[in-house]
Amino acid sequence: MKYFFTALVLFGAILSSACGGSAPSGKPAVQIIAPPYGASFGVGETVGVQSVSIDTNGVTRVELYVDGQLVGAQPAPSAQGEKQFNVVHEWRATTAGAHTLIVRAFNAANVSGEATIPIAVTAPAAVSPTQVIVVTATAPPAEPTTIPTLAPPTPISPTAIPTLAPPTPIPPTPIPPTAPLVVFQPPFDGGTDVLVSYVGGQLALQVTAHAGGDDGFGIASVEFFIQDLSGRVIASKTERRAPFCYFDEANGECLDARLGEPNFKWSDTAPIAAGWYLIRAVVSTPDGRVRIDEKPVHITIPPDDLVNFFVNIDQPTNTEIRRQLDFQASVSGERVNDDTGEGIARVDMFVVDARGNILSRQSEQNPHYCGFGDDGVNTPCHVWNFTQRNQKWPNGAPIGLAHYLVRVIAYAQDGRIAASSQMFQIDGFE
C-alpha cells in the first residue's frame, strides 16, 4: 500500500508532538503530517512521508532520514527558499522492525529544524506447517476375570424417622436487573489512516485500511463520520471495498470535491460550509474487531491555505499504553505564547471512544494544558491511573483494551482555532 496525498496542506489540526512542535526562534518549524505516529507497514510497501516546514526567512531544502541515514532531499523551487514548503518523500520499507523517520529542514542561513516519528515494518506472517497426528493401534482387551458370588447382606430394620412440619414458604428476593456486559475485542493488527486535505478549494478525503496486507485486505467496512467540533455527526457514509473514498471514485482512484461544483457537499442534506470538521473513521474486520482514526480539516471560503496557529498533543507519546493515560497539549504559532498562555482563550481536551462518545472532558485556560487537570499554573499534569480509578473513565464508562482518541481544540483570543486528534490503544492495566 502506498501512502500518498494528492493534495498537500498543513493542518494545525493534525499536528502532534510526535510530529514535532514549534521550533525555537531562528530555526525552521517542521511538522510531519503523514504517516501517523506509530503507523505500521508491510515489507515492500512504499511509505509516503508528508511534511510541511515553515521559516520566515525561507526554507531552502528538506531532507528525509531513516534510522539516521539520508534517503531523500528536496530543494525549494527558488534559491531564496519558501516560507511554507510542503514536501512528500517516498521510502521503500525493505527491513522489518522499528524505524525512526526524521524530516530535517534548512533555511537560507543553513540552520536546521526537524521532526521525528517512529513507524513499524512487519514481515508477512509465517505459515505453520501442517500438523500430523499419529494414532497407534492397541491390543484388544483381555477376557474379564470371573468374580465370585457373594452372600446376600443381612437385612437391617429401618429406623423410624420423625415426621417434620412443612417449612414456612419464604417469598423470593427480587434481583435487580444486571447491567449489560460490555465486551471489548482487541483491535486487529494492521493500519488505518484518514487522508484529508483542503487546498485551493479542492477537498480530498479517503481512508486507507488493511489487516496485514494491501489496502482493503481483511477489511469488512469503513465508516466515515463527519462531525463538528462538539462531536455532533453531520453526515456519515460506509464503504466496503478499497479504495475507501468519501466522494466519487474513477478508475480505482478517489476523486476530490471542488468548491463551486455539485459534489461539494457532505450529503444531500449537509452542504460543506466554512469551518472546522472532525473526520472520524471506524474500520471493522469480518470478526468484529475495530481500529479507528480521526483527522480535523479546516474549510475556508474563499480558500485560504495559510496556517499560523497550531495545537500539539505532547502526551501520550506512544500509541500503545498500559496502566495510565498521560494527556497534555501545547500551542504554538503567531501571537500566542505557550509558556505564559498569552493569546489563548482556552484549550478543550477530550477522550473519545470508537463510536464518538465523549468519556472525558477538560477545559484549560492556563498552561500546562492538561487533559485531567493539574494543581496550578505550570504544575505537573494529573494522570489517569486505570487501576486506581477502578478501570473506569471520568464519565463512569468502563475502560477496555481497545482503541480510543484524544482530541484537543485550542481557541485563540483573536478567534483562530486549531485542532488535533490522536489514536491510542490501551494494552493492559498493569
Secondary structure by P-SEA (a helix, b strand, c coil): ccccccbbbbbcccccccccccccccbbbbbbccccccccccccbbbbbbbbbbbcccccbbbbbccccccccccccccccccbbbbbbbbbbccccbbbbbbbbbcccccccbbbbbbbbbccbbbbcbbbbbbbbbcccccccbbbbbccccbbbbcbbbbbccccccccccccccccbbbbbcccccbbbbbbbbcccbbbbbbbbbccccccccccbbbbbbbcccccccccccccccccccccccccbbbbbbcccccccccccccccbbbbbbbbbbbcccccccbbbbbbbbbcccccccccccccccccccccccbbbbbbccccccccccccccccbbbbbcccccccccbbbbbcccccccccccccccbbbbbbccccccccccccccccbbbbbbbbbbcccbbbbbbbbbbbbcccc
